[in-house]
Amino acid sequence: MNMLSVLLQKGIDSSAVANAAVKQEQINYIELAIKGGWVMIPILLLSVAAVYIFVDRFFAIRKASKLDHAFMDRIKDYIHEGKIDAALNFCKDHPNVVPRMIEKGLQRLGRPLSDINTAIENVGRVEIAKLEKGVPFLATCAGGAPMLGFLGTVTGMIKAFFDMANAGNNIDVKLLSNGIYEAMVTTVAGLLVGIIAYFAYNIIAAKIQETVNVLESKAMEFMDLLNEPVK
């Protein structure tokens, strides 16, 4: 019985030690990020900028591309009835990309169709340029963050080798840990931010292209409306 009690006690002690070791080995991500060194600061700034630009542009594009399906039908009815002022007021009541474009076309009525088409296209370009504000920097985040991560990798390995050279024959793993931590942590952080920013950029680019397609289709629909023969 005494031997069994001793074995049980040793089993309990070993399991307690193992649990304590597991608790000690749990990763504190904040401390791990701090070990990445100064390179983590620009990577963090790029991540904040990428998130802000993505959220801002996503909702801006969503708001700009939102349009009543019956909008062009109402414009068509106003034009057929000769109520140009009513059509202009209807466009002003809908502060959106397509209504602003159609409003410019209505203001050019009476001029050659080529002039009207040019005016509509110019408004469309201006509106798309507004929607693209900040998007190039999102692409910069996608490419710059991994490069900063690799820079941290290089500086971390230099630090590790420098500590190794100064240690002489007294090389210790803990002595090299700071440089290795910096190298690995910055690499992971840079790649993570770069991947997220890359997908965010492509999502925004796709949304903008969808808006461009809508503008082109509505512009063509408006020009076809003006080319309709008078009944």
C-alpha positions as CSV (number, residue, x, y, z in Angstrom):
1,M,0.0,0.0,0.0
2,N,2.8,2.4,0.9
3,M,4.5,1.7,-2.5
4,L,1.1,2.4,-4.3
5,S,0.7,5.6,-2.4
6,V,4.2,6.7,-3.3
7,L,3.5,6.0,-7.0
8,L,0.2,7.8,-6.9
9,Q,1.8,10.8,-5.2
10,K,4.6,10.9,-7.8
11,G,2.0,10.7,-10.6
12,I,0.1,13.7,-9.1
13,D,3.3,15.6,-8.7
14,S,4.4,15.0,-12.2
15,S,1.0,16.0,-13.6
16,A,1.1,19.2,-11.6
17,V,4.6,19.9,-12.9
18,A,3.4,19.3,-16.4
19,N,0.4,21.6,-16.0
20,A,2.6,24.3,-14.6
21,A,5.0,23.9,-17.6
22,V,2.1,24.2,-20.0
23,K,0.9,27.4,-18.2
24,Q,4.4,28.8,-18.5
25,E,4.6,28.0,-22.2
26,Q,1.4,29.8,-23.1
27,I,2.1,32.5,-25.5
28,N,1.5,36.1,-24.5
29,Y,1.0,37.8,-27.9
30,I,1.5,41.3,-26.6
31,E,4.9,40.4,-25.1
32,L,5.7,38.5,-28.3
33,A,4.9,41.5,-30.4
34,I,7.1,43.7,-28.2
35,K,10.0,41.2,-28.9
36,G,9.7,42.1,-32.5
37,G,11.5,45.4,-31.8
38,W,11.1,48.7,-33.5
39,V,10.1,47.2,-36.9
40,M,6.8,46.3,-35.4
41,I,5.8,50.0,-35.1
42,P,5.6,50.7,-38.8
43,I,4.0,47.3,-39.4
44,L,1.4,48.2,-36.8
45,L,0.8,51.6,-38.4
46,L,0.3,50.0,-41.8
47,S,-2.2,47.6,-40.4
48,V,-4.2,50.4,-38.8
49,A,-4.1,52.4,-42.0
50,A,-5.1,49.3,-44.1
51,V,-8.1,48.6,-41.9
52,Y,-9.2,52.2,-41.9
53,I,-9.0,52.6,-45.7
54,F,-10.8,49.3,-46.3
55,V,-13.7,50.1,-44.0
56,D,-14.0,53.7,-45.2
57,R,-13.8,52.9,-48.9
58,F,-16.1,49.8,-48.6
59,F,-19.0,51.8,-47.1
60,A,-18.3,54.8,-49.3
61,I,-18.5,52.6,-52.4
62,R,-21.6,50.9,-51.1
63,K,-23.3,54.2,-50.5
64,A,-22.3,55.6,-53.8
65,S,-23.5,52.6,-55.8
66,K,-26.8,52.4,-54.1
67,L,-29.6,53.4,-56.5
68,D,-33.3,53.0,-56.8
69,H,-34.1,50.5,-59.5
70,A,-36.9,52.8,-60.8
71,F,-34.6,55.8,-61.1
72,M,-34.0,55.6,-64.8
73,D,-37.7,54.9,-65.5
74,R,-38.6,58.1,-63.7
75,I,-36.0,60.0,-65.6
76,K,-37.3,58.5,-68.9
77,D,-40.9,59.6,-68.0
78,Y,-39.8,63.1,-67.1
79,I,-37.9,63.5,-70.4
80,H,-40.8,62.1,-72.5
81,E,-43.2,64.5,-70.7
82,G,-40.8,67.4,-71.3
83,K,-40.4,68.0,-67.5
84,I,-36.6,68.6,-67.5
85,D,-36.7,70.7,-64.4
86,A,-38.6,68.0,-62.6
87,A,-35.9,65.5,-63.7
88,L,-33.2,67.8,-62.5
89,N,-34.8,68.1,-59.1
90,F,-35.3,64.4,-59.0
91,C,-31.6,63.9,-59.5
92,K,-30.8,66.4,-56.8
93,D,-33.0,64.6,-54.4
94,H,-30.8,61.5,-54.9
95,P,-27.2,62.5,-53.9
96,N,-25.5,59.6,-55.6
97,V,-23.0,58.9,-58.3
98,V,-25.5,58.0,-61.1
99,P,-27.9,60.8,-60.4
100,R,-25.1,63.4,-60.4
101,M,-23.9,62.0,-63.8
102,I,-27.4,62.1,-65.2
103,E,-27.9,65.6,-63.8
104,K,-24.9,66.8,-65.8
105,G,-26.3,65.2,-68.9
106,L,-29.7,66.9,-68.4
107,Q,-28.0,70.3,-67.9
108,R,-26.4,69.8,-71.4
109,L,-29.6,69.1,-73.2
110,G,-29.8,71.1,-76.4
111,R,-26.2,70.6,-77.2
112,P,-24.7,68.0,-79.5
113,L,-25.0,64.4,-78.2
114,S,-21.2,64.1,-78.3
115,D,-20.9,67.0,-75.9
116,I,-23.5,65.5,-73.6
117,N,-21.7,62.2,-73.6
118,T,-18.4,63.8,-72.9
119,A,-19.9,65.7,-69.9
120,I,-21.3,62.5,-68.5
121,E,-18.0,60.7,-68.9
122,N,-16.2,63.5,-67.2
123,V,-18.5,63.4,-64.2
124,G,-18.1,59.6,-64.1
125,R,-14.3,59.9,-64.0
126,V,-14.4,62.5,-61.2
127,E,-16.8,60.3,-59.1
128,I,-14.6,57.2,-59.6
129,A,-11.5,59.2,-58.6
130,K,-13.3,60.1,-55.4
131,L,-14.1,56.5,-54.7
132,E,-10.4,55.5,-55.3
133,K,-9.1,57.9,-52.7
134,G,-6.6,56.1,-50.5
135,V,-6.9,52.8,-52.4
136,P,-3.3,53.1,-53.8
137,F,-2.0,53.3,-50.3
138,L,-3.9,50.1,-49.5
139,A,-1.8,48.5,-52.2
140,T,1.3,50.0,-50.6
141,C,0.4,48.4,-47.3
142,A,0.0,45.0,-49.1
143,G,3.5,45.3,-50.5
144,G,5.3,47.3,-47.8
145,A,4.3,45.3,-44.8
146,P,6.1,42.0,-45.9
147,M,9.2,44.0,-46.9
148,L,9.3,45.5,-43.4
149,G,8.9,42.1,-42.0
150,F,11.8,40.8,-43.9
151,L,13.8,43.8,-42.8
152,G,13.1,42.8,-39.2
153,T,14.2,39.3,-40.1
154,V,17.6,40.6,-41.3
155,T,18.1,42.9,-38.3
156,G,17.1,40.1,-35.9
157,M,19.5,37.7,-37.4
158,I,22.3,40.3,-37.3
159,K,21.5,40.9,-33.7
160,A,21.6,37.1,-33.0
161,F,25.0,36.7,-34.8
162,F,26.4,39.8,-33.0
163,D,25.4,38.3,-29.6
164,M,26.9,35.0,-30.6
165,A,30.2,36.6,-31.7
166,N,30.5,38.5,-28.4
167,A,29.6,35.5,-26.3
168,G,32.7,33.6,-27.4
169,N,32.6,30.1,-26.0
170,N,29.8,30.9,-23.6
171,I,27.0,30.5,-26.2
172,D,23.6,30.2,-24.7
173,V,20.2,29.7,-26.4
174,K,18.7,32.5,-24.2
175,L,21.5,34.8,-25.4
176,L,20.3,34.3,-29.0
177,S,16.6,34.4,-28.3
178,N,16.1,38.1,-28.6
179,G,17.5,38.3,-32.1
180,I,15.6,35.2,-33.2
181,Y,12.4,36.4,-31.7
182,E,12.8,39.7,-33.6
183,A,13.5,37.9,-36.9
184,M,10.5,35.5,-36.6
185,V,7.9,37.8,-35.1
186,T,8.5,40.6,-37.6
187,T,8.3,38.1,-40.5
188,V,5.0,36.7,-39.3
189,A,3.5,40.2,-38.6
190,G,4.6,41.6,-41.9
191,L,3.2,38.7,-43.9
192,L,0.0,38.7,-41.9
193,V,-0.6,42.4,-42.5
194,G,0.4,42.1,-46.2
195,I,-2.0,39.2,-46.8
196,I,-4.9,41.0,-45.2
197,A,-4.1,44.3,-47.1
198,Y,-3.8,42.4,-50.4
199,F,-7.2,40.7,-50.1
200,A,-8.7,44.1,-48.9
201,Y,-7.3,45.9,-51.9
202,N,-8.7,43.3,-54.3
203,I,-12.1,43.5,-52.7
204,I,-12.2,47.3,-53.0
205,A,-10.9,47.1,-56.6
206,A,-13.6,44.7,-57.5
207,K,-16.2,47.0,-55.9
208,I,-15.0,50.0,-57.8
209,Q,-15.0,48.0,-61.1
210,E,-18.6,47.0,-60.4
211,T,-19.5,50.7,-59.9
212,V,-17.7,51.6,-63.1
213,N,-19.8,49.0,-64.9
214,V,-23.0,50.5,-63.4
215,L,-22.0,54.0,-64.5
216,E,-21.2,52.9,-68.0
217,S,-24.5,51.0,-68.3
218,K,-26.6,54.0,-67.0
219,A,-24.7,56.4,-69.2
220,M,-25.5,54.2,-72.3
221,E,-29.1,53.9,-71.2
222,F,-29.4,57.7,-70.9
223,M,-27.8,58.3,-74.3
224,D,-30.1,55.7,-75.9
225,L,-32.9,57.6,-74.3
226,L,-31.8,60.8,-75.9
227,N,-31.4,59.0,-79.3
228,E,-35.0,57.7,-79.2
229,P,-37.1,59.0,-82.1
230,V,-39.7,61.6,-81.1
231,K,-43.2,60.0,-81.2
